[in-house]
Amino acid sequence: MEPCRSLGLLAGCLGLICLVVALSTDCWFVAVGPRGSAHSGLWPVNPKEPVRGYIKVTQSFMILAAVLGLVSVSFLVLSCVPSLCAPGCSPLVSCITGFSAALCNIVAMAVYTGERWSEVPSPEIQAFFGWSFILGWLSVVFLLCTGGLSLVAQCRGPLPGYERM
């Protein structure tokens, strides 16, 4: 297996792990005040409380990014195994879905960042983004690397006639 595919597969797995952990944890936004601290995530604790629109958009695009990331990693794995590699299982499919996952993730993170950044807390409360939020942005970097490395693997593909040998 060539290094670009290996690194792309590693980046895709790390991106997918970061994305799923960020999506499922509730430390996106942390507020510390004189009476204690609180944190929130994408999934509301109180089901009776209405969910804001930007949270729904972030949830939707993060889930779509996770599905596309899984498809990207799956096609990259299939392209590494010659006996499973069908004609359409090239690294190009992994590249397209990897970049699509990164784009969906960028949209989700940008919407969340823009909305949370504009909220002004009271002066006695210190608010900041938590580790789940950082993992969400880190997954963008890994998914972009997956798309880029898959593209390089596609361009460096096997020599003509290699499959017939």
C-alpha positions as CSV (number, residue, x, y, z in Angstrom):
1,M,0.0,0.0,0.0
2,E,1.4,3.4,-0.9
3,P,2.1,6.1,1.7
4,C,-0.6,8.5,0.5
5,R,-3.3,6.0,0.9
6,S,-2.0,5.0,4.3
7,L,-1.8,8.6,5.5
8,G,-5.2,9.4,4.0
9,L,-6.7,6.4,5.8
10,L,-5.1,7.5,9.1
11,A,-6.3,11.1,8.7
12,G,-9.8,9.9,7.7
13,C,-10.0,7.6,10.8
14,L,-8.8,10.4,13.1
15,G,-11.1,12.9,11.5
16,L,-14.1,10.5,11.9
17,I,-13.2,9.8,15.5
18,C,-12.9,13.5,16.3
19,L,-16.1,14.3,14.6
20,V,-18.1,11.6,16.3
21,V,-16.7,12.5,19.7
22,A,-17.4,16.2,19.2
23,L,-20.9,15.4,18.0
24,S,-21.8,13.2,20.9
25,T,-20.3,15.2,23.8
26,D,-21.6,18.2,25.6
27,C,-18.6,20.5,26.2
28,W,-19.0,22.8,23.2
29,F,-19.6,26.0,25.3
30,V,-18.5,26.6,28.9
31,A,-19.6,29.4,31.2
32,V,-17.9,30.1,34.5
33,G,-19.6,32.5,37.0
34,P,-19.5,33.3,40.6
35,R,-21.9,30.5,41.5
36,G,-20.2,27.7,39.5
37,S,-19.8,26.6,36.0
38,A,-22.0,25.1,33.2
39,H,-21.5,23.6,29.8
40,S,-23.6,22.9,26.8
41,G,-23.5,20.8,23.7
42,L,-25.5,20.1,20.6
43,W,-28.1,17.9,22.3
44,P,-30.4,19.7,24.8
45,V,-30.7,18.1,28.2
46,N,-34.3,19.4,28.8
47,P,-36.5,18.0,26.0
48,K,-39.3,20.5,26.8
49,E,-36.9,23.4,25.9
50,P,-37.1,24.4,22.3
51,V,-33.9,23.9,20.3
52,R,-32.5,27.0,18.6
53,G,-32.2,27.0,14.8
54,Y,-28.5,27.3,14.6
55,I,-28.2,24.2,16.9
56,K,-30.4,22.2,14.4
57,V,-28.3,23.4,11.5
58,T,-25.1,22.4,13.3
59,Q,-26.5,19.0,14.2
60,S,-27.7,18.3,10.7
61,F,-24.4,19.3,9.0
62,M,-22.3,17.4,11.5
63,I,-24.3,14.2,11.1
64,L,-24.0,14.6,7.3
65,A,-20.3,15.2,7.6
66,A,-20.0,12.0,9.8
67,V,-21.8,9.9,7.2
68,L,-19.7,11.3,4.3
69,G,-16.5,10.8,6.4
70,L,-17.5,7.2,6.9
71,V,-18.1,6.7,3.2
72,S,-14.8,8.3,2.4
73,V,-12.9,6.0,4.8
74,S,-14.8,3.0,3.6
75,F,-13.9,3.7,-0.1
76,L,-10.3,4.3,0.8
77,V,-10.2,1.0,2.6
78,L,-11.8,-0.7,-0.4
79,S,-9.3,0.9,-2.8
80,C,-6.4,-0.5,-0.7
81,V,-7.6,-4.1,-1.0
82,P,-7.1,-5.3,-4.6
83,S,-9.5,-8.2,-4.3
84,L,-12.4,-6.0,-3.1
85,C,-11.6,-3.1,-5.4
86,A,-14.4,-2.6,-8.0
87,P,-13.9,-0.3,-11.0
88,G,-15.7,2.5,-9.1
89,C,-13.7,2.1,-5.9
90,S,-10.9,4.4,-6.7
91,P,-9.3,6.9,-4.3
92,L,-11.1,9.6,-6.3
93,V,-14.5,8.6,-4.7
94,S,-12.8,8.9,-1.3
95,C,-11.4,12.3,-2.3
96,I,-14.8,13.6,-3.3
97,T,-16.6,12.4,-0.2
98,G,-13.7,13.5,2.1
99,F,-13.8,17.0,0.7
100,S,-17.6,16.9,1.0
101,A,-17.4,15.8,4.6
102,A,-15.0,18.6,5.3
103,L,-17.3,21.2,3.6
104,C,-20.3,20.1,5.6
105,N,-18.3,20.2,8.8
106,I,-17.0,23.7,8.0
107,V,-20.6,24.9,7.5
108,A,-21.7,23.3,10.8
109,M,-18.7,24.8,12.7
110,A,-19.0,28.2,11.1
111,V,-22.7,28.5,11.9
112,Y,-22.1,27.4,15.5
113,T,-19.1,29.7,15.9
114,G,-20.8,32.7,14.4
115,E,-23.9,32.4,16.5
116,R,-22.1,31.7,19.8
117,W,-19.5,34.4,19.2
118,S,-22.2,37.0,18.8
119,E,-24.0,36.1,22.1
120,V,-22.9,38.5,24.8
121,P,-22.9,37.0,28.4
122,S,-23.4,39.1,31.5
123,P,-20.2,40.8,32.8
124,E,-19.7,38.5,35.7
125,I,-19.7,35.3,33.6
126,Q,-16.7,34.2,31.6
127,A,-17.7,32.1,28.6
128,F,-15.4,30.2,26.2
129,F,-15.5,27.3,23.7
130,G,-14.9,23.9,25.1
131,W,-12.9,20.8,24.0
132,S,-15.7,19.3,22.0
133,F,-15.8,22.5,19.9
134,I,-12.0,22.2,19.4
135,L,-12.4,18.6,18.3
136,G,-15.0,19.7,15.8
137,W,-12.6,22.1,14.1
138,L,-9.8,19.5,14.3
139,S,-11.9,17.0,12.4
140,V,-12.2,19.6,9.6
141,V,-8.4,19.6,9.3
142,F,-8.2,15.8,9.3
143,L,-11.0,15.5,6.7
144,L,-9.3,18.0,4.4
145,C,-6.1,16.0,4.7
146,T,-8.1,12.8,3.8
147,G,-9.4,14.4,0.7
148,G,-6.1,15.8,-0.3
149,L,-4.1,12.6,0.3
150,S,-6.8,10.6,-1.6
151,L,-6.4,13.0,-4.5
152,V,-2.6,12.5,-4.5
153,A,-3.1,8.7,-4.3
154,Q,-5.5,8.9,-7.3
155,C,-3.0,11.0,-9.3
156,R,-0.2,8.5,-8.4
157,G,-2.4,5.6,-9.2
158,P,-1.1,2.3,-10.6
159,L,0.8,2.3,-13.8
160,P,-1.2,1.4,-17.0
161,G,-1.6,-2.3,-17.3
162,Y,-0.6,-3.0,-13.7
163,E,-3.9,-4.7,-12.9
164,R,-3.4,-7.2,-15.8
165,M,-0.1,-8.5,-14.5
